[in-house]
Amino acid sequence: MYSKYRSYLQNLAYQNWVKQGEESGTVGQGLRMEAIEIKLEDVGTLDAGIRYQTYLQDFGWQAEVQNGQTSGTTNESRRIEAIKILLFGNDVADLSVWYQAQCEKIGWMNWCRDGEVAGTAGGSLRLETIRILVLPKNIDLKVSGADGFKQYVKAPEPAQPQVSGNHGSKSGNIYLAVGHGISQDGSWDSGCVDGNYTEADLMLAIGKVAVAKLREWGLNVSSDADTDNDKNIIVGVALANSLGTDIYISLHCDYNAAPSGTLPIIYPGSDSGMNLANCVNNAVMARMGIGTRGVIQEGDQLEVNTTDMTACIFETGSIRADIDILLNAQAYGEAVAQGIYNYF
């Protein structure tokens, strides 16, 4: 079994298919990669596939695609900045997918594997070339001390003391949902779990602080944080729609193998959703010292495709990599509230 892939490049369109570690793209020509297709060859009857996700200029993280589908854009002049690739299926347990990005102003970065982010984000740098390999899991291509991914974050302005007097009068109606909790069948859904920590408990603590601060600053908030996370997603969305709120925001954290960083999810093409995601993201990054994995535009998430208002699912970080940050519920809740306040 081996990898096969081709890229769509600025001015050159689709390149020929290459395989197993060969370069797809250009080096030294200043041309951006705009789309990519990846598949597995010589699979036979094995249960094996490959899925991948690209981070695009202006759009952030795109929905995941698989097995030769196109990730990125064509004829829109948008650069790919980063990529994640992962094998799936019952017959890939002993295999890893390795990939290496060559990026503007940086050159070849370190090898990444199995869902790690390769490339850059936040620096407006184009991904120009990529190599992809499927290898036995016991082989390690990483070079000590080299970066496979770089996150560029603009240095925040010096923080001002945040007291209620600094927040002028604003009007706005908000529905803030706490991730997981009561499920549709009435059972308790903890969400992702890592040791003694659960997503539902962590988000409830952050949500309670955010709701209290928003109300303190004069905004109208409805939330299942008031009732210890007793509404499932369908009930929460229906309530928000019936109340006619201006925005819907749902707090979550990512599973224990996820990399560090926030990950907002919005409905594809929603300018107001992107604005909301960026407002909350910027406030959280500035106050909490956490990075971001970008913004995903994904249309199959119930909380963004059945809401009648601007909506954002806000992944606050990884339950393992970011646990120290997530446990600071007071500061994180205030940061979320500040971002929402800035939106209005």
Helices and strands as residue ranges (DSSP letters): E 2-9, E 13-14, E 18-19, E 24-25, E 33-41, E 49-56, E 60-62, E 65-66, E 70-72, E 80-88, E 95-103, E 107-108, E 112-113, E 117-121, E 127-136, E 149-151, G 164-166, E 173-178, E 181-182, E 188-189, E 193-194, E 197-198, H 199-216, E 220-223, H 233-243, E 247-254, E 263-266, H 271-288, E 296-297, H 302-305, E 310-318, H 323-326, H 329-343
